[in-house]
Amino acid sequence: MSAGGAATMAELLLFRVGSEHFALALAQAEEAVESLAVHPLPGSPAGMLGVAQLRGAMLPVYAAEPLLGAAPAPDANVTLVVRGQAGRAGIVIDDVEDVMMADLSTLRAVPGARGGDPVLRGVTPRGPELVAVCDADALVHACLRWKT
């Protein structure tokens, strides 16, 4: 960090999709639910897995692969409920791993990422590996645009 520069520290929820690690603002991760019953909807877009009943409300549930570029294991059964400005959405992931602190002012470009990807803000090191940091608002927006 340069002299006079301010660190932008954030508390992030670390989660795994396949062999890759991702993180998003802890405050925007409502909960992780195991074995949530998802009901497919006829005519729903390819990225939408269906809807689930969660605490009296319907939750749209989406696959991680088209959003994050990583596919969970075939037996993945954790739904991460993410809240953004546009609403709430569930993303099927493999597991929630930890909470970590990261300086968002030091994020680096995502290796091999599509240009201008709004969902992936950048990567940050965590030990010997890189963690892709997601913009929760952009993630939810990307999900909910498929509803129409």
RAHUCOR-V947057 format. One line per field, one symbol per residue. psi: psi as a letter, one per 30 degrees, with the letter a starting at -180 (. if undefined). A space follows every 50 residues. Layout:
psi->???
//
This chain:
psi->klkfkkkikkkkkklkjbgkklllkeffjelkkkhkjkjkkkgllefkfa lkkjhglkkkklkeefefgkkllfgkgkjjjkkaffbllkkklelkelkl kkjffgklkkkglkkgjfejealkkjbflkkkkkjeeeeeeeeffff.
//
